Amino acid sequence: MRLVLLFATLLFLSSPPCFAQEKLVIQKARKTITLTGYTRSKTTVTVSSEVSGKVLRVNYDVGQVIAEKPFFEIDPTFINFQIESTRQSVKKLKIAQQKMNSRVAHLKKEFKRIDKLHKGDRVTEVRRDAAEEDLNQAKFEARSLGVEKAVLETALKELKERKRRHNIYAPQGWIVVKKNIERGEIVSPNTPLAEAADYQNLVVPLSVVSEELAALKRLPAEFDVQVEGKSAKASINWINPEFNEKTRKLSIEAGLINYEGEKRGGLRFSLPIEIETEGLLVPRSAVINRYDNPRVTIKEAGETINVMVLGESGNALIIAEDERLSPGMELSSK
């Protein structure tokens, strides 16, 4: 009995394991291509002036990163004079207002005294009416002074705002890519002074055909790319549906995500994608190639068909399309 069990065990161990054979299925042919482009800034803005005057300082040059200081400082001498003049006019009106408020208080007290005497028939009605009219006129004058003071205070705020615009800022962290004005030059409103670009966020413009666009849409929200040969992550920012009749392509923009490498334009961007191509993809193990006569056998029908090999992709071959072969059809192993 022990000899029988030992013989059975040895027989089992010496027998090769049996695995389920993988199906040999025809697929639509695909090939891997690489989309390439070059990085550029996400946004570029033109720095311009809203006021006229002489440039006193230029705090940044081309290639420098914008910090807290203003980019350009325009001479504020004349606006300072206007601000001071308006400020003194406001003070003068405040004094006039105080005097008028004091007069109103006095006339109000006087009117109450005369009105009381009038009720006791000790003062004529004419005198009472005159006191009331003086009080009303003083109140009107006080209101007029208040309105005039409010107008001047508004003008003062406007002047201060105009002075604030003598310091011209650009977004912090952006880089100067162009400068048109130097210290000492006279500028006028809407004069383009410089350009600054957002290189904190790099984007890559690409042009693609329909098959490439379809492959891009199959990618996850964040996908792997190469920037100057180094691994990075990117996503699609937008797809322009407008068709370019000259190139017959669509424009898209990819944006790098949390990129820690060099922040500049012109970095080479590479994105490998798999697109459909002409022909059919069949497993290499399903192709019989004797005497340079490649052929495959349809498993269900048992029919053998001669094929033309166009290329290869990994463990599969790309063959020319044949009306007898279609994607999803199972082949026999050679």
C-alpha positions as CSV (number, residue, x, y, z in Angstrom):
1,M,0.0,0.0,0.0
2,R,2.8,2.4,0.9
3,L,4.6,1.6,-2.4
4,V,1.4,2.5,-4.4
5,L,1.0,5.9,-2.6
6,L,4.6,6.7,-3.2
7,F,4.4,5.8,-6.9
8,A,1.2,7.9,-7.3
9,T,2.9,10.9,-5.6
10,L,6.0,10.7,-7.8
11,L,3.8,10.5,-10.9
12,F,1.8,13.6,-9.8
13,L,5.0,15.6,-9.2
14,S,6.6,14.6,-12.5
15,S,3.5,15.6,-14.5
16,P,3.6,19.2,-16.0
17,P,0.8,21.5,-14.6
18,C,-2.1,22.2,-16.9
19,F,-3.1,25.9,-17.4
20,A,-6.0,27.3,-19.3
21,Q,-4.7,28.6,-22.6
22,E,-5.1,32.3,-23.3
23,K,-7.5,33.1,-26.1
24,L,-5.9,34.2,-29.3
25,V,-8.2,37.0,-30.4
26,I,-8.0,39.4,-33.3
27,Q,-7.9,43.1,-32.3
28,K,-8.0,46.4,-34.2
29,A,-4.4,47.4,-34.9
30,R,-2.8,50.1,-32.7
31,K,0.5,51.9,-32.7
32,T,2.3,54.1,-30.2
33,I,3.2,57.6,-31.3
34,T,4.7,60.5,-29.3
35,L,3.1,63.9,-29.2
36,T,5.8,66.6,-28.7
37,G,5.7,70.2,-27.9
38,Y,7.5,72.9,-26.0
39,T,6.6,74.6,-22.7
40,R,5.5,78.2,-22.5
41,S,4.0,80.5,-19.9
42,K,0.3,80.0,-19.0
43,T,-0.5,83.7,-19.2
44,T,1.3,86.9,-20.4
45,V,0.1,90.4,-19.5
46,T,1.0,93.8,-20.8
47,V,1.9,96.3,-18.0
48,S,0.6,99.7,-19.0
49,S,0.2,103.1,-17.3
50,E,-3.2,104.7,-16.4
51,V,-1.6,108.1,-15.7
52,S,0.9,110.4,-17.4
53,G,4.2,111.6,-16.0
54,K,8.0,111.0,-15.8
55,V,9.3,107.5,-14.8
56,L,11.3,107.9,-11.6
57,R,12.2,104.3,-11.0
58,V,12.2,100.9,-12.8
59,N,12.6,98.2,-10.2
60,Y,12.8,95.1,-12.4
61,D,14.6,94.0,-15.5
62,V,14.0,91.3,-18.1
63,G,14.3,87.8,-16.5
64,Q,13.7,89.0,-13.0
65,V,10.9,87.8,-10.8
66,I,8.3,90.3,-9.7
67,A,8.3,90.9,-5.9
68,E,6.4,93.3,-3.6
69,K,7.9,96.5,-5.0
70,P,6.1,98.3,-7.8
71,F,7.4,97.7,-11.3
72,F,7.4,101.4,-12.3
73,E,7.1,104.5,-10.2
74,I,5.8,107.7,-11.9
75,D,6.7,111.1,-10.5
76,P,3.8,112.2,-8.2
77,T,4.8,115.8,-7.7
78,F,1.9,117.5,-9.4
79,I,-0.7,115.1,-8.0
80,N,0.8,115.8,-4.5
81,F,0.2,119.5,-5.0
82,Q,-3.4,118.9,-6.0
83,I,-3.9,116.6,-3.0
84,E,-2.5,119.2,-0.6
85,S,-4.6,122.0,-2.1
86,T,-7.7,120.0,-1.8
87,R,-6.9,118.9,1.7
88,Q,-6.5,122.6,2.7
89,S,-9.8,123.5,1.1
90,V,-11.5,120.7,3.1
91,K,-10.0,122.1,6.3
92,K,-11.2,125.6,5.3
93,L,-14.7,124.3,4.8
94,K,-14.6,122.5,8.2
95,I,-13.9,125.8,9.9
96,A,-16.7,127.5,7.9
97,Q,-19.0,124.7,8.9
98,Q,-18.1,125.1,12.6
99,K,-18.8,128.8,12.4
100,M,-22.1,128.2,10.7
101,N,-23.1,125.5,13.2
102,S,-22.3,128.0,16.0
103,R,-24.4,130.6,14.3
104,V,-27.3,128.2,13.8
105,A,-27.2,127.3,17.5
106,H,-27.2,131.0,18.5
107,L,-30.1,131.8,16.1
108,K,-32.0,128.8,17.3
109,K,-31.7,130.0,20.9
110,E,-32.6,133.6,19.9
111,F,-35.6,132.4,18.0
112,K,-36.9,130.4,21.0
113,R,-36.5,133.5,23.2
114,I,-38.3,135.8,20.7
115,D,-41.0,133.2,20.1
116,K,-41.7,133.0,23.8
117,L,-42.0,136.8,24.0
118,H,-44.3,136.8,21.0
119,K,-46.6,134.4,22.7
120,G,-46.7,136.8,25.7
121,D,-47.6,139.7,23.3
122,R,-44.3,141.4,24.2
123,V,-42.8,141.1,20.7
124,T,-44.4,141.8,17.3
125,E,-45.0,139.0,14.9
126,V,-42.8,140.8,12.3
127,R,-39.8,140.4,14.6
128,R,-40.6,136.8,15.3
129,D,-40.8,136.0,11.6
130,A,-37.5,137.8,10.9
131,A,-35.8,135.7,13.6
132,E,-37.2,132.5,12.1
133,E,-36.1,133.5,8.6
134,D,-32.5,134.1,9.9
135,L,-32.5,130.7,11.5
136,N,-33.7,129.0,8.4
137,Q,-31.2,130.7,6.2
138,A,-28.4,129.8,8.5
139,K,-29.5,126.1,8.4
140,F,-29.5,126.2,4.5
141,E,-26.0,127.7,4.6
142,A,-24.8,124.9,6.9
143,R,-26.3,122.3,4.6
144,S,-24.7,123.9,1.6
145,L,-21.3,123.9,3.3
146,G,-21.8,120.2,4.2
147,V,-22.5,119.3,0.5
148,E,-19.5,121.4,-0.6
149,K,-17.3,119.6,1.9
150,A,-18.5,116.2,0.8
151,V,-17.7,117.1,-2.9
152,L,-14.2,118.1,-1.9
153,E,-13.7,114.9,0.2
154,T,-14.8,112.8,-2.9
155,A,-12.3,114.8,-5.0
156,L,-9.6,114.1,-2.5
157,K,-10.3,110.4,-2.6
158,E,-10.1,110.5,-6.4
159,L,-6.8,112.3,-6.2
160,K,-5.4,109.8,-3.7
161,E,-6.5,106.9,-6.0
162,R,-4.8,108.6,-9.0
163,K,-1.7,109.0,-6.9
164,R,-1.8,105.3,-6.0
165,R,-1.8,104.5,-9.7
166,H,1.5,106.3,-10.1
167,N,3.0,103.1,-8.7
168,I,2.5,100.4,-11.4
169,Y,2.4,96.8,-10.2
170,A,2.6,93.4,-12.0
171,P,1.5,90.1,-10.5
172,Q,4.0,88.8,-7.9
173,G,5.9,85.7,-8.8
174,W,5.7,86.4,-12.5
175,I,8.8,87.0,-14.7
176,V,9.6,90.1,-16.8
177,V,9.9,89.0,-20.4
178,K,9.9,92.5,-22.1
179,K,10.6,96.1,-21.0
180,N,9.9,99.1,-23.2
181,I,10.5,102.0,-20.9
182,E,13.5,103.2,-19.0
183,R,14.0,105.6,-16.1
184,G,13.5,109.3,-17.0
185,E,11.1,108.7,-19.9
186,I,7.7,110.4,-20.1
187,V,4.7,108.1,-20.4
188,S,1.1,108.7,-21.1
189,P,-2.1,106.7,-20.3
190,N,-2.4,103.3,-22.0
191,T,1.4,103.3,-22.8
192,P,2.6,99.6,-22.9
193,L,5.6,99.7,-20.5
194,A,6.5,96.0,-20.2
195,E,5.3,92.4,-20.4
196,A,5.3,89.8,-17.6
197,A,4.6,86.1,-17.9
198,D,3.3,83.4,-15.5
199,Y,6.0,80.8,-15.5
200,Q,4.8,79.3,-12.2
201,N,2.4,77.4,-14.4
202,L,3.7,75.9,-17.6
203,V,1.5,74.9,-20.5
204,V,2.2,73.1,-23.8
205,P,0.2,73.9,-27.0
206,L,-0.4,70.9,-29.2
207,S,-2.1,70.2,-32.5
208,V,-3.8,66.8,-33.0
209,V,-5.8,64.9,-35.6
210,S,-9.0,63.0,-34.7
211,E,-7.4,59.7,-33.9
212,E,-4.9,61.4,-31.6
213,L,-7.7,63.4,-29.9
214,A,-9.6,60.2,-29.3
215,A,-6.5,58.6,-27.7
216,L,-6.1,61.7,-25.4
217,K,-9.7,61.4,-24.3
218,R,-9.0,57.9,-23.1
219,L,-6.2,59.1,-20.8
220,P,-6.9,59.6,-17.1
221,A,-7.4,63.2,-15.7
222,E,-3.7,63.2,-14.8
223,F,-1.3,61.3,-17.0
224,D,2.5,60.7,-17.2
225,V,4.7,62.8,-19.6
226,Q,8.3,63.5,-20.1
227,V,9.8,67.0,-19.8
228,E,13.4,67.2,-21.0
229,G,13.6,63.5,-20.4
230,K,12.3,63.7,-16.8
231,S,9.0,62.2,-15.6
232,A,6.2,64.7,-14.9
233,K,2.4,64.8,-14.6
234,A,0.1,66.8,-16.9
235,S,-3.6,67.3,-17.7
236,I,-5.6,68.7,-20.6
237,N,-6.6,72.3,-19.9
238,W,-8.8,72.8,-23.0
239,I,-9.7,71.6,-26.4
240,N,-10.5,74.1,-29.1
241,P,-13.3,72.8,-31.3
242,E,-12.4,75.2,-34.1
243,F,-10.9,73.2,-37.0
244,N,-7.8,74.5,-38.7
245,E,-8.4,74.1,-42.4
246,K,-4.7,74.5,-43.3
247,T,-3.2,71.9,-40.9
248,R,-6.5,69.9,-40.6
249,K,-5.9,69.6,-36.9
250,L,-7.4,70.7,-33.6
251,S,-5.6,72.8,-31.0
252,I,-5.3,71.7,-27.4
253,E,-3.4,72.8,-24.4
254,A,-1.8,70.6,-21.8
255,G,-0.8,71.9,-18.4
256,L,2.0,70.6,-16.2
257,I,0.9,69.7,-12.7
258,N,3.1,70.5,-9.6
259,Y,6.1,70.6,-11.9
260,E,9.3,71.1,-9.8
261,G,11.8,71.4,-12.7
262,E,13.1,74.5,-14.5
263,K,10.4,77.1,-15.0
264,R,10.9,78.5,-18.5
265,G,9.7,78.3,-22.1
266,G,11.1,75.9,-24.6
267,L,11.4,72.7,-22.5
268,R,10.7,69.7,-24.7
269,F,7.5,67.9,-23.8
270,S,6.7,64.3,-24.8
271,L,3.5,62.4,-24.5
272,P,3.3,58.8,-25.8
273,I,-0.2,57.7,-26.8
274,E,-1.6,54.6,-28.5
275,I,-3.8,55.3,-31.6
276,E,-5.7,53.0,-34.0
277,T,-4.0,52.3,-37.3
278,E,-4.7,50.4,-40.5
279,G,-4.6,46.6,-40.2
280,L,-5.4,44.0,-37.6
281,L,-3.5,42.9,-34.5
282,V,-3.1,39.2,-34.0
283,P,-1.1,37.2,-31.4
284,R,2.3,36.1,-32.7
285,S,1.6,32.6,-31.5
286,A,-1.4,32.3,-33.9
287,V,0.6,33.0,-37.0
288,I,2.1,30.1,-38.9
289,N,5.0,31.2,-41.0
290,R,6.6,28.4,-43.0
291,Y,8.4,29.0,-46.2
292,D,7.7,32.8,-45.9
293,N,4.0,32.1,-46.2
294,P,2.3,33.5,-43.1
295,R,-1.2,32.3,-42.3
296,V,-3.7,32.0,-39.5
297,T,-6.5,29.6,-38.7
298,I,-10.0,30.6,-37.6
299,K,-10.7,28.5,-34.6
300,E,-14.5,28.1,-35.0
301,A,-14.5,27.4,-38.8
302,G,-11.1,25.8,-39.0
303,E,-10.4,27.8,-42.1
304,T,-6.7,28.8,-42.8
305,I,-6.1,32.2,-44.3
306,N,-3.0,33.6,-45.8
307,V,-2.1,37.0,-44.4
308,M,0.3,39.9,-45.1
309,V,2.4,41.0,-42.1
310,L,2.8,44.8,-42.0
311,G,4.7,45.1,-38.8
312,E,4.9,44.0,-35.2
313,S,3.9,45.3,-31.8
314,G,5.3,43.5,-28.7
315,N,4.0,39.9,-28.7
316,A,1.7,40.6,-31.6
317,L,1.9,41.1,-35.4
318,I,0.1,43.7,-37.5
319,I,-1.4,42.2,-40.6
320,A,-3.3,43.6,-43.5
321,E,-7.1,43.7,-43.2
322,D,-9.0,40.8,-44.8
323,E,-12.8,40.6,-45.2
324,R,-12.7,37.1,-43.7
325,L,-11.0,38.3,-40.5
326,S,-12.6,40.8,-38.0
327,P,-11.8,42.1,-34.5
328,G,-13.0,39.8,-31.8
329,M,-12.6,36.6,-33.9
330,E,-10.7,33.8,-32.1
331,L,-7.8,32.0,-33.8
332,S,-6.1,28.7,-33.3
333,S,-2.7,28.3,-31.9
334,K,0.1,27.3,-34.3
